[in-house]
Amino acid sequence: MDSDGYASASVCKQWDKQIQAEDEETFCFQADQPQDDPSDETTKKNSQSPYSNMTPEKCLEKLMYEAGITDNQLAKFHIKVKVGSYEKEETKNIKNGLQICFKNKEEDWVNTKKVYAEHEPRVYEELFSRCEEVFTCDYKDSVKKDKLAGMLDKTGGGIVLKYSEKSLQIYRLCQIRVFVEGDKVIRSTKYDIPEKKVFSYTTFVEQLQKKTKTLKPIVITLGKSDDTKLSVEIIPFAQKILSEYYQTNNSDAEDITANLRNLATMIMPL
């Protein structure tokens, strides 16, 4: 300081250098902090699937809304029954149940229902009486050539498919053993009517989210788990459209494209 109490020129220069250094340090500190960039939020949104943070239930609701699919349409299934060299395909709405009869003659099926109504009324009431759809076969003499008559003698009662709460269940009535993807289905009797879930749309969407779903028919075999001479193939009809909408809105879903093409060749368009 000089005699008048003012700082000398040299001291002022030192203060200026100190202030400049502090300003530079503050600037560097601010530069290191994350800055709000309007494009960051957009980038973040674009990098995520619109379904990635949803529960499978909510995701299914959104897909149904965007695809214009109703609960009633979820109940449609494409059914293909194979009896030796004979094949028959139909699309059925099984909201109120579907009976699949493997016997050739209609009277055999009617007689089977009478037997259940008389001897196992609980099974008849729970399964037969409430089904509004029936799938019958007309293979005529082709079974004799394929030597399946013995197996067909044990198919009385057939199987029953029911759809509820976005899931498909199977009930076994026939004496011949029934398998779903290799797992045995327990026969329904007057003592117990066990159901086996074979498909769930909620589980299907969850597998899409995890990229673990391979689109293929649900295979039900009779007699042996690995023998398709007497079998049923089932394709949930809305599965194709739900998958396409999921793929369209999810940039990470390219891995199911090939499966979609394969599925498209197996079923008729909605």
Salt bridges, closest charged atoms under 4 A:
GLU66 OE2 - LYS62 NZ 2.96
ASP71 OD1 - LYS166 NZ 3.25
GLU89 OE1 - HIS78 NE2 2.82
GLU90 OE2 - LYS88 NZ 3.30
GLU90 OE1 - LYS92 NZ 2.95
GLU118 OE2 - HIS119 NE2 3.91
GLU133 OE1 - LYS92 NZ 3.16
GLU206 OE2 - LYS210 NZ 3.35
GLU233 OE1 - LYS80 NZ 3.65
GLU244 OE2 - LYS240 NZ 3.06
